[in-house]
Amino acid sequence: RINVMKKALLISGGNRVSKKLLDKYLDRFIIVADGGMKMLRDYDILPNLIIGDMDSIDDNALNFIEKNNIKREIYPSHKNLTDTEICLERLVDLAYEDIVITGALGSRFDHEIANTFLLIDLYKINIIAKIVDDNNEIFYLEKGTYYFKKDDKKYISLISLSNQTVFTSEGLEYEVKNFTICRNKPGLGVSNEIKDEIGKIIIEKGKVLLVKSKD
């Protein structure tokens, strides 16, 4: 028997992304956090499940939900978790192992930070996860070897979350060996570039946010 990894796409209520980006992930189970439904309605995309308190959904999106009989799980507006956190808890309960999160970035910096740090908990329980929009891909990584394809997001940065992170890079514009970056000097790991078809990063010590970006 072949075990197929269960993959999901979570759409939160932050900045909308292009349909071209969403099209890459439409073969996944699609779960929406409340206000993200407005974007899907505009793109005429049907999710598998919508979760939240429904306080950010306009009448057009609500009509779209009802017309297409989209499954809903409604939570009270006064709660201890954000809608995005509730969606992630639901995906964990459903045993999804690979989660792409969109709509997690936007004008609310507090939400951006909170959403980014959700990647840490997912990593701790061995779930592959990243936050994406049309300009960025964000990962949380610890010790290990990681490979990244050269694509339209050719810039790559490592932001140390530890007092000391040690890493080696290959296939990048600036290749380093056993290089140390620190949390209080973040610029040392910022804005490298994938040069070869595949870039390789070996994290030997520490915890990082890795960001791939267009510009």
N, C-alpha and C positions, 0 to 999 in steps of 0.2 A: 504494500500500500504506500502511495506517495502522499506525504503530508504537504498540503498547499498552505502557504502562509496567508493568514487572513489580513486583508489590507483595507484601510478606511481613509476617507477624506472628511475632515472636520472643517466646516465653514463657520467662522465666528462673525461677529457684527462690526468689525472694524472696517478699514478701507477696502473697497471692492477691488478685485483683481480682474484681469482680462478673461474672456471666455476661452481664448487660446490657451491660457495657463490651465484653466479648469479642465479643458478637454483632455489633458494628459492623464487625468486621474478619475475620469468618469466610469472606469471599469471597477472602481472600488465601492464599498458600502459608503453611502453619503449621509452624514449626520449634520444637522444645522443647529447652531445656537441662535435662537430667537431672531434678532435683526438681520442676520445673514440671509434670511429668506427673501428679502427684498431684491437682492442681487440675483438669486436663482430664478425668481419670478421674471425679472427682466430678461434673463437668458433662456427662459423656458426650460429649465432643468428641474427634474423631479428628484428630490432627496428620498431616502428610505425612512428617515426619522427626523422630526424637529423637536427640540427640547428648549424649555425656558419658561419665563413668566408671561410671554407674549406681549410685553409692554412696548416693544420696539417695532412691532409689525403694523404696517398701514393697512387700510381696507383692501387695496388691490392685492397685496400679498395674502391677506386672510381669505379673500375670495378664491385666489389661486389654490390655497391649501384645501379649502372645502370642496372646490370643483374637482380636484384630483384625488380627494380622499387620502391625503398624506397623513401618515401616522403621527400623532402628537403625544408628548408627555409634558404636562403643564405643571410648573412648580410655582410656589408663592413668590412674590416680588421681594419680600423680606426673607433673606436666606443667608447662610454663612459661606456659600460658594458662589462663584460667578457662573454664568451659563456655560462658559467654555469649560470650566472645571467639571461641571455636572456631565457635560457631553463626554469628556475624557473618562470619567468614572464609569459611565455607561459602556464605553468602548472596551475598557479593561474588563468589566463584568462579562462582556460578550466575547472575550478572548481574542481581540484584535491585536496583532503583533507588529504591524507596520502602519503608522499613522502620519498622514500629511495634514498640516494645519494651515488654513488660509484665513484671511480676515482677522488675523491676530495682531496686526500692526495698524496704526492709525493716528488720529489726533490726540488720543488719550494716552499720555506717556506712562501713567500708572498702570493702565491695562497692558501696554506693550511690555513693561518690565515683568508684571505678574505672569503674563502668558509665556514669556521667554523662560522664566524660571520653572514653569511646568515641565519643560523638557528634562529637567534634572530628575524629577520623580519618575518619569517614563523610562529614562535610562536605567534607573536603579532596579526596575522590574523587567529589564531586558526587552523593552519595546523599542523598536526602531522608530524614531520620530524626528520631524523637522518642521520648522515654520517657513512658509514660502509666500512671496508675493512676486510681482513682475520684475522686481529689481534685486531681491535678496533670497538667500536660503540660509537658515540659521540652525545650527546643530549644537548639542551639548555633548562633549566627549571627555573621556578619561583615558587611562593608559591603554594603548593598543595601536594597531596599524590600520590606516584608513586610506582609501583610494578615491580620487575625485576626477571625473571626466572634464576635459576642457570643453566648455560650451559658451553660451552667451554671457554667463556669469563667470567671467574669467579671473576676477580679482578674488583673493582669498586672504582672510585675516584671522589671527588667533588672539583672542582676548583672554588673558589668564584670570581665572577666578581664585587661584591659589596664591599664596605668598611667593611661590616659586614653581614655574612650569618648565620642564626640559623636553625639547622635541628635536627631531631630525626631519628634514624635508628633501624630497627628490623630485625632479621634473618641474621645478618652479623657477621663476626668474632669479630669485635669491635662494640658493640652496645652503642649508646650514646643517651642522652635525653637533648633536648634544648642546643645542643652543638654549640659553636660559632667558625667559621673560618673566616679569614680575607684575603683580596686580597694581602696584603703585607707579609703574612705568609702562603703560599699555601701548605706547606708540611703537615699541620694538617689534611687535607682532602684527602690525597693521599694514594692509595694502601690498601683499605679495601678489604674484600673478602666475597662473598655471601656464607653463611654457610648452610642455610635451602633451601628447594626447591624454595621458593619465598622470595626475600629480599624486605623490605619495607623502603622507605625513605620519610619522611615528611619534606618538606621545609616550615618553619614557617615564614622566613624573608629572603629576598635577592634574588640574581640571580646567577645561577651557570652553568658551563659546567660540565656535568656528563659524565664520560668516563668509559665504560666497556672494559676490555682488557684481552688478553690471558696471557701476560707476560710483 
